[in-house]
């Protein structure tokens, strides 16, 4: 796995500062942030010069969601000019993910993507 380009890593650090969380880089170059309400935000570089951003929702026992309930969260997002994909991980948690060329990855994109995906998960 590639490490984030320096400009993308700087964007992640800015985001972390605003959210008052510690930006810790994993050994594979990815960053993950756990939020009490919104779940886990993960940011990593792909092999094809894109940045992948995903949000894994938390599940509570009374909050079980299936594929059909999160499917409406997928699709084109005009706010960020990209596609959001949805699925479930092995634990059955909903995951929303998007990718963007690294030259388009900036703080407004990251903030808007996180906000949009968090809202989509809360509405699912």
C-alpha positions as CSV (number, residue, x, y, z in Angstrom):
1,X,0.0,0.0,0.0
2,X,1.3,3.5,-0.9
3,X,1.6,6.2,1.7
4,X,-0.4,9.4,1.3
5,X,1.3,12.1,-0.7
6,X,2.7,14.8,1.6
7,X,0.0,17.3,0.6
8,X,-2.7,14.7,1.5
9,X,-1.1,13.9,4.8
10,X,-1.0,17.7,5.6
11,X,-4.7,17.8,4.8
12,X,-5.4,14.9,7.2
13,X,-3.4,16.7,9.9
14,X,-5.4,19.9,9.4
15,X,-8.7,17.9,9.6
16,X,-7.5,16.2,12.8
17,X,-6.6,19.5,14.3
18,X,-10.0,20.9,13.6
19,X,-11.7,17.8,15.0
20,X,-9.4,17.8,18.0
21,X,-8.2,14.2,17.4
22,X,-4.7,12.9,17.2
23,X,-3.5,12.2,13.6
24,X,-1.6,8.9,14.0
25,X,-0.3,7.3,10.8
26,X,-0.5,3.5,10.6
27,X,2.4,1.4,9.4
28,X,0.7,1.1,6.0
29,X,0.5,4.9,5.7
30,X,-3.3,5.1,6.4
31,X,-5.0,7.3,9.0
32,X,-8.0,6.3,11.0
33,X,-10.1,8.3,13.4
34,X,-12.7,6.8,15.7
35,X,-15.6,9.1,16.5
36,X,-18.1,8.3,19.2
37,X,-21.2,9.1,17.2
38,X,-20.1,8.7,13.6
39,X,-17.9,5.7,13.6
40,X,-14.4,5.2,12.1
41,X,-13.1,7.4,9.3
42,X,-10.3,5.9,7.3
43,X,-8.1,7.7,4.8
44,X,-5.5,5.9,2.6
45,X,-3.8,6.1,-0.7
46,X,-4.5,3.7,-3.5
47,X,-2.0,2.4,-6.0
48,X,-3.5,4.5,-8.8
49,X,-2.9,8.0,-7.3
50,X,-6.2,8.3,-5.7
51,X,-7.2,8.9,-2.0
52,X,-9.7,6.5,-0.5
53,X,-12.0,7.8,2.2
54,X,-14.4,5.5,4.1
55,X,-16.7,5.8,7.1
56,X,-17.7,2.7,9.0
57,X,-20.8,3.2,11.0
58,X,-21.1,1.9,14.5
59,X,-23.8,-0.6,15.3
60,X,-25.8,-0.7,18.5
61,X,-28.0,-3.7,19.2
62,X,-31.1,-1.7,18.4
63,X,-29.5,-0.2,15.3
64,X,-29.1,-3.2,13.0
65,X,-29.2,-2.2,9.3
66,X,-29.2,-4.4,6.2
67,X,-28.1,-3.7,2.7
68,X,-31.5,-2.4,1.6
69,X,-31.5,0.3,4.4
70,X,-28.1,1.7,3.5
71,X,-28.3,1.4,-0.3
72,X,-29.9,4.8,-0.7
73,X,-26.7,6.4,0.7
74,X,-24.9,5.4,-2.5
75,X,-24.6,7.4,-5.6
76,X,-23.3,10.7,-7.0
77,X,-22.7,13.6,-4.6
78,X,-22.7,17.0,-6.2
79,X,-21.2,18.6,-3.1
80,X,-17.9,16.7,-3.7
81,X,-18.4,15.8,-7.4
82,X,-17.8,12.1,-6.8
83,X,-19.5,8.8,-6.1
84,X,-20.2,7.2,-2.7
85,X,-20.3,3.4,-2.6
86,X,-21.9,1.5,0.2
87,X,-21.6,-2.0,1.7
88,X,-21.3,-4.0,4.8
89,X,-18.1,-5.2,6.4
90,X,-17.6,-8.7,7.8
91,X,-19.1,-7.6,11.1
92,X,-22.2,-6.3,9.4
93,X,-21.3,-2.7,9.9
94,X,-22.3,-0.3,7.2
95,X,-19.4,1.2,5.2
96,X,-19.5,4.2,2.9
97,X,-16.5,4.9,0.7
98,X,-15.4,7.3,-2.0
99,X,-12.2,8.0,-3.9
100,X,-10.8,11.1,-5.4
101,X,-7.7,11.9,-7.4
102,X,-4.9,13.0,-5.0
103,X,-4.7,16.4,-6.7
104,X,-8.4,17.1,-5.7
105,X,-8.0,15.9,-2.1
106,X,-8.1,19.0,0.1
107,X,-9.6,20.0,3.4
108,X,-13.0,21.2,2.0
109,X,-13.3,17.8,0.2
110,X,-12.5,15.8,3.3
111,X,-14.8,17.9,5.5
112,X,-17.7,17.7,3.1
113,X,-17.1,13.9,2.4
114,X,-17.1,13.2,6.2
115,X,-20.1,15.3,6.8
116,X,-22.1,13.9,3.9
117,X,-21.2,10.2,4.7
118,X,-22.0,10.7,8.5
119,X,-25.4,12.2,7.6
120,X,-26.1,9.4,5.2
121,X,-25.3,6.8,7.8
122,X,-27.5,8.5,10.4
123,X,-30.4,8.6,8.0
124,X,-30.0,5.0,6.9
